[in-house]
Each structure stands twice: as structure tokens, then as C-alpha cells.
Amino acid sequence: MKWEYKVIIAEKFLSSADSLTVEEKFNEYGKDGWEFAGVLQKPYTTLGKDPKVDGDCIVLKRHVED
């Protein structure tokens, strides 16, 4: 089984220009087959290494046909 992932910075997901609630936004993604997979939190920067994400992110996934 193959999966496709979408990672959205939480601030952009929550502060979009549209007037949808968080629940409505998830339902819109769900209509396109996206399922909530989890949250990726931005780690604290340590030892001079930059984190690979710009902020907390919402992770969505959907099944991809082989």
C-alpha cells in the first residue's frame, strides 16, 4: 500500500483567508481523500543546527493506487 503525504504549517492552516472553521477545513481535505495523520512539532534548535521545519505542522495522508 502506498501513501501520499501533505504537510501544512499549522499557522497557515489555521489563519487562512477563508472563513472556514478548523473542522470545516479538515472536512474539505477529507472530501479529497486526505486523512489526518498527526502533528509534527518544530524541535528546539540546538548546537547550531537548524530544524528542518519552519513551525508546527499538520500532516495529512491519502492512499495512492499502485
Beta strands, then each sheet from edge to edge (+ up, - down):
strand 1: 2-9
strand 2: 35-40
strand 3: 57-64
sheet 1: 1+ 3- 2+
end
